[in-house]
Amino acid sequence: MKIGLIKEGKNPPDRRVPFTPQQLSFLSELYKDTLSFYVESSPFRCFSDEEYIQEGIEVVGDNSFCDLLMGVKEVPVSQLIPNKSYVFFSHTIKGQAQNRKLLQSVLEKNITLMDYEVLKDEHGNRTVAFGHWAGIVGAYNGLWAYGKKSGLYDLKRAFECFDKRELDQELLKVQLPPIKIVVTGRGRVGKGVVEVLNQVGIRQVGPKELLLQYFDEAVYTILSTEEYYRRKTDGGYDKEEFYAFPDKYESHFLKFAEVSDILMAASYWDPKAPKLFKMEDISSDEFSISVIADITCDINGSIPTTVKNCSTLNPIFDIDRESFQVLPAFGKQTSISVMAIDNLPTELPRDASEDFGVQLMQHFIPELIEEESKVLDKATIAKEGDLTIEFIFLRDYVNESEDKIEGHDKG
């Protein structure tokens, strides 16, 4: 099987890659009788053409001869090659309006499409993801924003750092007053956030301690859903019920907003679940949060102040507490500064790519050489010009008119 790494076509181009040069060299030797790898030349990716060539990997101007084409972000419709097999993050499985034409084109061009997002083990857990690095960069950006807003310290932007080692050196500059940081989420993303906070030396405390105690140093707490959601009828909480019927619950997050200075949102949110707070809540004098790093980046999702995407070059916007209008970043000291970037890992592309490549080497490549792979079957969205059984639920999405589909939440 010939496997080609494609040049990222989305604009602005993502700098991440599925495999580093060293990883491809290792795979080429390990699977020399079954797999061969080719890299499409690109001036954008974090590893240069020359770095691949030095590892003995062939760099080509056109890899359309390959059997499987691997990318990271969505491939532009105009660049899709008919009758080929692809794997990338398609961002279509939640019915994302912006990628409807992509899936339509995949079907029209008889393309086999696998999606990293639905590569799962036998227990249904995702096996490859960039979430940990989204957490690291998101937390760093949140601290960067607080430094800008307070004037207490000044950090390089994450994307200006060559790698995680340089980012770690920047974190040594962080000097925080006795503020309180609240983190939602204990998954991959949340663990990335915690890694950064621990590196800075911020002490972790329990949720009740954060609410009730005064500290003479910066502290943070991690909230699970049971800490800020309660059943409407009796104030109870049942994890299985919450995930099955989130609409039966209401948010009790405001008590944390009243004592915290920074919110780092890293928890998956179901559109049926309550938002953490209401937009009108931020006008209260008791709402103390002034910086929100919304790593989930769900527009009009769990965090009401996330009304639009930010970008790597323009990472912050402010929300006026009284008018709820969008203001320029740090334009008003009393406003709330929001960071909501949907491709955070690309700000540390070398480290994020290396970690992602390790996951692919463990969970994806071995499946490719199997005669039949249930894992890959379940991760295949489209094949032979039609949706697979696993994703037949997307048929209405594919066939919906543009004006009807605009109502879908961004994933």
C-alpha positions in Angstrom: 0.0 0.0 0.0 1.3 3.5 -1.0 0.5 6.1 1.7 0.8 9.8 0.9 0.9 12.7 3.3 -1.0 15.5 1.6 -0.2 19.2 1.7 -2.8 20.9 3.9 -5.1 22.9 1.6 -7.3 24.8 4.1 -6.6 28.5 4.4 -4.8 29.5 6.5 -2.9 26.2 6.2 -2.6 24.0 9.2 1.1 23.3 10.0 0.5 19.9 11.7 1.3 16.6 10.1 0.1 13.0 10.7 3.7 11.8 11.0 7.1 13.4 11.7 10.1 12.5 9.5 11.5 10.2 12.1 8.2 8.4 12.5 7.9 7.8 8.8 11.5 6.5 8.6 10.7 4.1 11.4 7.4 2.9 9.8 9.1 2.5 6.4 11.6 0.1 7.9 9.1 -1.7 10.1 6.6 -2.3 7.3 9.0 -2.3 4.3 7.3 -5.3 2.7 3.7 -3.9 3.0 3.7 -0.1 3.2 5.6 2.8 1.5 5.3 6.4 2.4 5.4 9.6 0.2 5.2 13.2 1.3 3.6 15.9 -0.9 5.9 19.0 -0.9 4.7 21.9 1.2 6.2 25.2 2.3 3.8 25.5 5.3 4.1 22.4 7.4 6.1 22.4 10.7 8.6 19.8 9.3 10.3 21.0 6.1 10.6 18.9 3.0 14.3 18.7 3.7 13.7 17.1 7.1 11.7 14.3 5.4 14.4 13.9 2.7 17.1 13.6 5.3 15.2 10.7 6.8 15.0 8.9 3.4 11.4 9.7 2.7 10.5 10.6 -0.9 9.0 14.1 -1.3 6.8 14.4 -4.4 5.0 17.2 -6.1 2.0 15.0 -6.8 1.0 12.1 -4.6 -2.2 11.2 -6.4 -0.7 7.8 -7.3 -1.0 6.8 -3.6 -3.7 4.4 -2.4 -4.4 6.3 0.9 -4.0 10.0 1.4 -3.6 11.3 4.9 -4.1 14.8 6.1 -5.1 16.7 9.3 -7.8 19.3 8.5 -10.6 19.2 6.0 -9.5 18.9 2.4 -11.0 21.7 0.1 -13.6 20.3 -2.2 -11.6 21.4 -5.3 -8.6 19.4 -4.1 -10.4 16.1 -3.6 -9.2 13.4 -6.0 -12.0 11.1 -7.3 -11.9 7.3 -6.4 -9.3 7.8 -3.7 -9.2 6.8 0.0 -8.7 9.6 2.5 -8.3 10.0 6.3 -8.5 13.4 8.0 -10.7 15.3 10.5 -13.7 16.0 8.3 -15.9 17.7 10.9 -19.0 16.3 9.3 -20.3 13.7 11.8 -22.2 16.3 13.9 -23.8 17.7 10.8 -21.6 20.8 10.7 -23.1 23.2 8.2 -19.8 24.5 6.9 -18.7 21.1 5.7 -21.9 19.8 4.1 -20.5 20.4 0.6 -17.3 18.5 1.5 -19.3 15.4 2.4 -21.5 15.8 -0.7 -18.4 16.0 -2.9 -16.9 12.9 -1.2 -20.0 11.0 -2.2 -20.1 12.4 -5.7 -16.5 11.6 -6.3 -16.7 8.0 -5.0 -14.2 8.7 -2.3 -13.6 6.4 0.7 -13.4 8.7 3.7 -12.2 7.7 7.2 -12.2 10.2 10.0 -9.8 10.2 12.9 -12.5 11.4 15.2 -14.3 8.1 15.1 -11.3 5.8 15.5 -12.2 4.0 18.7 -11.1 1.0 20.7 -13.4 -1.9 21.7 -14.7 0.1 24.6 -15.7 3.0 22.4 -12.9 5.3 23.5 -11.2 7.5 21.0 -7.7 6.4 20.2 -6.2 9.4 18.3 -6.8 13.0 19.1 -5.1 16.4 19.6 -7.1 17.2 22.7 -4.2 17.2 25.1 -2.4 19.8 23.0 -5.5 21.9 22.7 -5.5 22.0 26.5 -1.9 23.0 26.8 -2.1 25.8 24.2 -5.5 26.9 25.5 -4.3 27.2 29.1 -1.1 29.0 27.9 -3.3 31.5 25.9 -5.5 32.0 28.9 -2.4 32.9 31.1 -1.1 35.1 28.2 -4.4 36.9 28.1 -4.4 37.5 31.9 -0.9 38.9 31.7 -1.9 41.3 28.9 -5.0 42.4 30.7 -3.4 42.9 34.1 0.0 44.2 32.8 1.7 41.9 35.3 3.8 40.0 32.8 4.3 39.6 29.1 4.6 36.2 27.3 5.4 35.3 23.8 2.5 33.8 21.9 2.5 30.0 21.8 2.9 29.9 18.0 6.1 32.0 18.3 7.7 29.3 20.3 9.6 26.7 18.4 8.4 23.9 20.6 7.0 23.0 24.0 10.5 23.4 25.5 10.6 27.1 24.6 6.9 27.5 25.7 7.9 26.1 29.1 10.7 28.7 29.4 8.1 31.4 28.7 5.9 30.1 31.5 8.7 30.9 34.0 7.7 34.6 33.5 4.2 34.1 34.9 3.8 35.9 38.2 0.2 35.7 39.5 -1.5 37.5 42.4 -3.7 35.4 44.7 -6.3 34.8 42.0 -8.7 31.8 41.6 -8.9 29.7 38.4 -11.7 27.4 37.6 -11.2 24.5 35.1 -14.1 22.5 33.7 -13.3 19.0 32.2 -11.2 16.1 33.3 -10.6 14.5 29.8 -7.6 14.9 27.5 -8.2 18.6 27.1 -8.6 19.2 30.8 -5.4 17.2 31.6 -3.5 19.5 29.1 -4.8 22.5 31.0 -3.7 21.1 34.3 -0.2 20.2 33.0 0.3 24.0 32.3 -1.1 25.2 35.6 1.0 22.7 37.5 4.1 23.8 35.6 3.5 27.4 36.6 3.3 26.2 40.2 -0.3 27.1 40.8 -1.8 25.0 43.7 -4.8 22.8 43.1 -7.6 23.0 45.7 -10.9 21.3 46.0 -14.1 22.9 44.6 -15.4 23.6 48.1 -12.1 25.1 49.2 -12.2 27.4 46.2 -15.7 28.6 47.1 -15.2 29.0 50.9 -11.6 29.9 51.6 -9.2 32.8 51.0 -5.7 32.0 49.7 -2.6 34.2 49.7 -1.5 32.6 46.4 -3.0 31.7 43.1 -5.0 28.5 43.1 -7.1 26.4 40.7 -9.8 23.8 40.9 -11.1 21.2 38.4 -14.9 20.8 38.2 -16.7 17.7 37.1 -20.2 18.1 35.8 -21.6 17.0 39.2 -20.1 20.1 40.8 -22.0 22.5 38.7 -25.1 20.7 37.4 -28.1 19.8 39.5 -31.4 18.0 38.7 -34.2 20.5 38.3 -36.7 18.6 40.4 -34.7 17.8 43.6 -31.1 19.1 43.2 -29.7 15.6 42.9 -27.2 14.3 40.4 -26.9 11.0 38.6 -24.1 10.7 36.0 -25.8 8.2 33.7 -29.0 10.2 33.8 -27.2 13.5 33.1 -25.5 12.2 30.0 -28.7 10.5 28.8 -31.1 13.4 29.6 -29.0 16.6 30.2 -32.2 18.7 29.7 -33.4 17.5 33.1 -30.6 19.5 34.7 -29.8 23.1 35.5 -26.5 24.9 36.0 -25.2 26.0 39.4 -22.0 27.4 38.0 -22.6 31.0 39.1 -21.3 30.3 42.7 -17.9 29.6 41.1 -18.1 32.6 38.8 -18.6 34.8 41.9 -15.2 33.8 43.4 -13.0 33.1 40.3 -10.9 35.3 38.1 -10.2 33.0 35.1 -12.3 30.3 33.6 -10.7 27.6 31.4 -13.5 25.7 29.7 -12.3 22.2 28.6 -15.4 20.1 29.0 -17.4 18.5 26.2 -20.9 20.1 26.0 -24.1 18.5 24.8 -26.3 21.1 23.1 -29.2 19.7 25.1 -27.4 20.5 28.4 -27.8 23.9 30.1 -25.2 26.6 29.5 -22.9 27.3 32.4 -24.4 30.8 32.8 -26.6 33.3 31.0 -25.2 36.3 29.1 -27.1 38.6 31.4 -25.3 37.1 34.4 -22.1 38.9 33.4 -23.6 42.3 34.1 -23.8 41.4 37.8 -21.2 43.0 40.1 -20.8 39.5 41.7 -19.6 37.9 38.4 -15.9 38.0 39.0 -14.4 36.2 36.0 -12.6 38.6 33.7 -10.7 36.2 31.4 -12.3 33.1 29.7 -10.2 30.6 27.8 -12.9 28.7 26.0 -10.9 25.7 24.7 -14.1 23.9 23.7 -14.8 26.8 21.3 -18.5 26.0 20.7 -20.1 29.1 19.3 -23.1 30.0 21.4 -22.4 26.8 23.3 -21.7 26.2 27.0 -20.1 29.6 27.4 -22.6 32.3 26.3 -19.8 34.9 25.8 -18.3 32.7 23.0 -20.2 34.4 20.2 -17.6 34.0 17.5 -14.3 32.3 16.6 -11.0 33.9 17.3 -7.9 33.1 15.2 -4.2 32.5 16.0 -3.3 36.1 14.9 -6.3 37.6 16.7 -6.8 35.4 19.7 -9.0 37.6 21.9 -12.2 39.6 21.8 -13.9 41.4 24.7 -17.6 41.3 25.7 -19.0 44.4 27.3 -20.6 43.5 30.6 -23.5 45.9 30.2 -24.3 46.0 26.5 -23.0 42.4 25.7 -21.4 43.9 22.6 -18.1 42.6 21.1 -15.3 45.0 21.8 -11.6 45.0 20.7 -9.3 42.9 22.8 -8.5 44.5 26.1 -10.4 47.5 25.0 -12.1 48.1 28.3 -10.7 47.0 31.7 -14.1 46.0 33.1 -15.1 43.9 30.1 -14.6 40.1 29.8 -11.8 38.9 27.6 -12.6 35.7 25.6 -10.1 33.4 23.9 -11.9 30.9 21.5 -9.7 29.4 18.9 -10.8 26.2 17.2 -7.4 24.8 16.1 -5.3 25.5 19.1 -2.8 22.5 18.6 -1.5 24.1 15.5 0.2 26.7 17.6 2.6 24.0 18.8 2.6 21.9 15.7 5.9 19.9 16.1 5.0 18.5 19.5 1.3 18.0 18.7 2.2 16.2 15.5 4.8 13.9 17.2 2.2 12.9 19.8 -0.5 12.4 17.2 1.9 10.3 15.1 2.6 8.0 18.1 -1.1 7.4 18.5 -1.5 6.6 14.8 1.4 4.2 14.9 -0.2 2.4 17.8 -3.9 2.4 16.8 -4.2 3.1 13.0 -1.3 1.7 11.0 -1.7 -1.9 12.5 -5.3 -1.9 11.4 -4.3 -0.9 7.8 -2.4 -4.1 7.3 -5.3 -6.3 8.6 -7.3 -8.1 5.9 -10.4 -6.9 7.6 -10.6 -4.3 10.3 -13.7 -3.6 12.3 -12.0 -0.5 13.7 -11.5 1.0 10.3 -14.9 -0.1 9.1 -16.5 1.8 12.0 -14.3 4.9 11.2 -15.3 5.0 7.6 -18.0 7.6 6.8 -18.3 7.1 3.1 -17.5 4.3 0.7 -18.5 3.4 -2.9 -20.4 6.6 -3.4 -22.7 6.2 -0.3 -22.7 6.7 3.4 -21.8 3.6 5.4 -24.2 1.9 7.8 -22.5 3.5 10.8 -23.2 7.0 9.3 -26.5 6.5 7.5 -27.9 9.0 10.0 -26.1 11.8 8.0 -28.3 11.2 5.0 -30.7 14.0 5.9 -27.8 16.3 6.6 -26.3 15.6 3.2 -29.7 16.2 1.5 -30.8 19.3 3.5 -31.1 22.7 1.8 -28.6 25.4 2.8 -31.1 27.6 4.6 -32.4 24.7 6.7 -29.0 23.4 7.8 -27.8 26.8 9.1 -29.4 25.9 12.4 -26.9 23.2 13.3 -24.4 23.8 16.1 -20.8 24.1 15.1 -18.8 21.1 16.2 
